[in-house]
Amino acid sequence: MPDLALEVENLRVQYGDLVAVDGVSFAASPGTVTAVLGPNGAGKTSTIEVCEGFRRRSGGDVRVLGLDPATSQRVLSRRMGVMLQDGGVYPSARALDVVRLFCALHGDREQPGLLLERVGLTDRARSTWRRMSGGERQRLSLALALAARPDIAFLDEPTSGVDVNGRVLIRGIVRDLAERGCCVVLATHELDEAERIADRAVVFDHGRVVAHGTLDELRGAERSIRFRLQPGSRQPDLSSLGYPFSVEADTVIVRDASSAAMAALTALLAAQGIEPVDLRAGQSSLEDVFRRLTNGDSA
C-alpha cells in the first residue's frame, strides 16, 4: 500500500457555469481517520464522489490507493468501502440477504453473520430495509461498506440519526478500521463526532479547502472563554470588554482565556446583573474553529 492512501491535487469540479470544487488539495494516510467538514454546498460531496469514482472531475488529479478512480474504479471497488447516506438498499430486501450479496460481490472476504453482529443487527437479520429505523439503516449501510474488508473507506454521515449506544458502537468500528490500517474518510456535519473519532480534518468552504491538519493543529494554541445565557436572559453588552468575542444563539465566546480576560468578563457581567451558565475556559473546540473558518455558517 502507498504511503498516502488518498491524494487530491488541485481538484476542480464544474457543473455548467457553477464551480462546485475549485482547486482542492489534501491527502490522507493509511491507519488514520480524516473528517471532511464544511457547510452545505461547500464541495464536500462532489469531492468525495470523485474520489469514489462516481463523478468525473473537471480538472486536477486524484489518486486512491495509488490508482486513478476515473479509470480504475473496478479494481478499486474490491479494496474500497463506500457508505452512502441514503443506503441505496431495495426497500423489501432483508438485512442478512443484502449483506450476503455484498460479501459475495467482494469475494466472501467477510462473513455476513459476523458483519451483522459487528454492527449490532443480529436480531434484525430477517427484517426488511423499510421496517428498520433510521439508526438501524445507518448501521446496515456501514456493514455493507465493511464487506470488502477495505483498505480505504468513505463513510457519509455514519452516525446521523443513530442513538447514543449506536454512536458508541460506530465510533468503535471506525477506530478499529483505522487500527487495522484502513484509511477512513468521514464526511459529517456532526462536529462533536468528528472531534471524538478523527485524527485529522479537512475544512471546506465555498468550494475550497480553508484548513486541514490534525485536530490539535487546527485548534492550535487558541484558547477561549465560553458561557451560555439563562433562558430568557437579555444579551450582555460586551462592547467595552476589550477582548474579541462572538455571540452565537445563547452562547457567548471570548477568544482569550487569560486570567485578565476572565476577570474583565465576570466583572462586566456582574455589573449588568447577568448570571452566566456553564462558564469555562480552555482550548477552542473543533466547532469554534469551524465557525471561525466558515464565518459562522452552520455545518
N, C-alpha and C positions, 0 to 999 in steps of 0.2 A: 504494500500500500504506500502511495506517495506521502511525503511529509505533510502536505496540505491535502485534505480530503475535498475541499471546495475552494476554488479560486474564481473570483468575479473581478474582471478588469474593464473599467470604462464602459460598463453595460448601458445600452440605450434601447428603450422600447417605446415605439411611437404608434399611435392609433390615429391615422389621418393627420390632422394638424395638432393633435394632443400628444405632447411628450410626457409619458407616464413615468419613465425612468430615464434620468439624464446624467450619464457618466458615473454610474455607481461602481465602486470598487471596495471589496472586502474579502476576507479569507477565513476559513475555519479548519481546524486540525482534528485528526482522529482523537478519540477519547475525551472530547470536550462537548459541552452544551452551549450553543450560541443562540441567544434570544434575538429575534428580529422584531423591532419595535417601531411604532410610528402611528400618527393619526390616520383615520380613514382617508383613502385616496393618496397616500404618501408614496406608493410604488412598491410596497412590500409584496403584495400578492403577485403582481406581474413579474417581479424579480424571481420569486421562488418558483413560479410556473416555468420560467425559462430554465432554471436550474434542474427542474424535474423532467424537462424535455417536452412539456405540454404546450409551450408557446415559443414562437420564433422570436429571436432578438433582431432589432434593427441595426445594432452595431455593438462593437466591443467583443470581449472574449469570455467564455465560461468554461471551466474545467471541473468536472465532478469525478473524483477518484482517478484523475489524470485523463479523462475522456471528455469529448465534446457531447453534451446531451442532445444536441440537434442531430447528430449523425450516429450516435452510439446508444440510442435510447433502449434498444432491445437488449444489448449487453448489460447496460446499467440497471435495467429493471430486475435482473437476477440478484443484484447486490444492494438495491436501494429500497427502502421502505417509505411509503407515502401515506400520510393520514390526512384525508380531506375533511373539511369542516362539516360538509353535509353528508358524509359517509358514502354516498353513491351505491347503496345496497337496495336491491329489489324489495319492496315492502313486505311481500309474503315469504321471503326467504328466511329460513330458520338459522339461528346463530351458528350451531355446530356445522351445518351444511356449508355455510358460506366460508367458515374458517377452513374446513376440509378442502374446499375448492382452491382457496388461496394457497394453502400449503402444497397442494398437488402442482399448482402452477409454478411454484418455486422449488420443485424437486423434492418435496417432503423433507425439507431441512428441519422443520419443527413438527411436533405432534399436536394435532388440533385440540385434543382434550387438555393437554398441558398448557396450551396458549389460553384457552378459556379460563383455566384455573388461575393462570398468572394475572389475568385482568379481573378476577373475581366474578366470573359469569358462569361458573359450573352449573348452578341451579337454574340458569336461564338458557341452557343449551338447546332446548326444543322450542323456545319462544321465537316468534317471528319479529322481524325488524319493526313492523308497525305497532306491535304490542309492547315494545321496550320504551322505557323512559328516556329522556334526553341524555341523562348521565350514562345509562346503560349503552345507548348507541355510541357515545363517545368512547367508552371502553372497548366495545366491539370493533370500532374503527381502528383503535390502537392495536388490537390483536391482529387485525389484517395487515397493518403496517409491519408487524413483527414477524410475519410468516416467512419473509425472505431471509431471516436472521441477518439483517442489513449491516453493511459497512458504513452506510450513511442513511439517516432517517430524517425526512422532512415532516414535521408534525404541526398541523394547523389548529390552533386553539384547543389543545388536548384536554384542558380542564374546564372548558366552557360548559356551564350547566351541570357540572358534576358536584355531588355533595361533599362534605368535609372528608369523610372516610375515603371516598373515591379519589379525591385530590391527593391524599396521602399515598394511596396505592400508586397512582400515576406518577407522582414525583419519584417514588422508589424505583419504578420501572425505567424512567428516563435516566436517573443516576446510574442504575445498573447497566443500561446500554452503554453509557459513556465509559464506565469502568471496564467494560469488555472490549473497549477500543473503537466503538462506533462513534461517528461524528453525528451529533444531533443538532439539527437546525430547527428551532422552535419559534413559530410565529404566534404572538399572543398580544392581546390588549390588556392582559391582567398583569400589571407591573409587580404586584406582590408575589405572584407565582414565579415570574422571571427572576426576581431577587432571591427567591428560595432555591431555585434549581440551576440557574445558569452560571457558567464560568465567565462568559463574555456576552456583550450585547452590541448590536448594530442598530443605530437610531436613524430612521428615515424621516424626511420632511420635504414635501413638495418635490418628490422625485429624486432627491439627492440623499446621500449619507452625510449626516451632520456630525456624527461622532461614532466611534467604535473603539473597543478595547475591553479589558477586564472590567468587572463591576467596580473594583477599587480604583482603577484608573479613571473611569467615568465620574465616579463620585469625588475623586481627588481628595484634596485637603479641605474642601469646603465643608464648613460646619454651620449649623443654623439653630435658631430657637423657634419652636412652633407651639402653638396652643389653639384650642378650639374655644368658641364663644358659647355662652349659655344660650339655650333655646330662647328666642325672643329678645335676646340682648341686642342693644344698639351697637353699631360698628364703632370701634375706638378711633380716635383722631390721633394718628401716629406721625403727623406731618412734622412735628418738632423732635422726633426721636433721634435723628442724626445717624441712623443706620439704614441700609436698604431693606425694604420689606415688601411683601405682597399679601393680598387678601384673596383667598380662593374659597368661595362659598362661605362656610362657617369656620375656616381655618386661616390663621394668620402665621406667616413665616417671616422671620427676621434673619437675614443672611449674614449673621455674625453671632458666634456663640461665646464671645468673650464675657468675662465677669462684668465688665463695664457696660456692655450692651444689655445684659440681663438686668443689671441694677437700674439702668435708664428705662427699660421697658416696664419693669414692675412698678417703678415709681410713677410712671405716666399712667398706667392702668389704674393704680390706686387713686390717683388724683381725679380720675374720671369715674370712679366707683364701679369699675368693671372687674369682675372676678373671672380669671381665665380658667379653662378646663384643660387638664392633661398638659400642663406646661412642662416642656422638656427641651433639653439642649443636647446636640450630638451631631454625628456625621450626617450629611444630607442623604436622603433616601434616593433610590432609583427614580421614584415618582417626582421628587424635587428636580432632579437632573433633567428628566424627560420634559417637564413643564418649562423649564428654563430654555431648553434647546428648541422646543417647538412652540414657543410663545404662549404656553398655557393651553394649547389645544388638547381636547380630550383624546385619550388613547383609543 
